[in-house]
Amino acid sequence: MQGRGPPSDLRARKAPRPITAEYLQRAAMHYLERYAAPAAQLRRVLRRKIIASCRHHGREPAEFDIALDEVVARCVSSGLVDDQRFAEARAASLRRRGQSARAVAARLSAKGVSRELVEAHAANTEAEELEAARKAAKRKRLGPWSRKDRALNRQKDLAALARAGFSMQIARAIIDGAG
């Protein structure tokens, strides 16, 4: 099957637009239309745009620090960016997928959510953590859901759940249990 154009390494890249406060605001709105993001993530995305444009146009990225701060502050004050709401929604989504409390905390931290919000939303009760481990094991076909010999793969299954952030106590309960 033939592609639609020249290989990506032969395509000419479009030059980045010069940075203005209006451009940053439009870029922020475009990003927030597509993705939910905490303030730190929005700041990183806009910072990358500034750096790319400044590298191309020969300007200094520090010139746009004030404009960047204003755009992020405007998005926060208007309610478009709400770290609390983002942390709640993202943690709930990750828990539904069977992520451990440690994995949820790591993902929220990586997005730039404050430590206080991470601690508040990543914590699971033991029952929630067991349910998340059960979902993860089922999705990865570990333990009771494995098609292989359970006794031969017990250590591998325990290690897989431990790497996913579950404690050994919980991993043993899921792998050795009936599901």
Salt bridges, closest charged atoms under 4 A:
GLU63 OE1 - ARG59 NH2 2.62
ASP65 OD1 - ARG47 NH2 2.67
ASP69 OD1 - ARG43 NH1 2.60
ASP82 OD2 - ARG85 NH1 3.80
GLU131 OE1 - ARG134 NH1 3.06
ASP176 OD1 - ARG154 NE 2.79
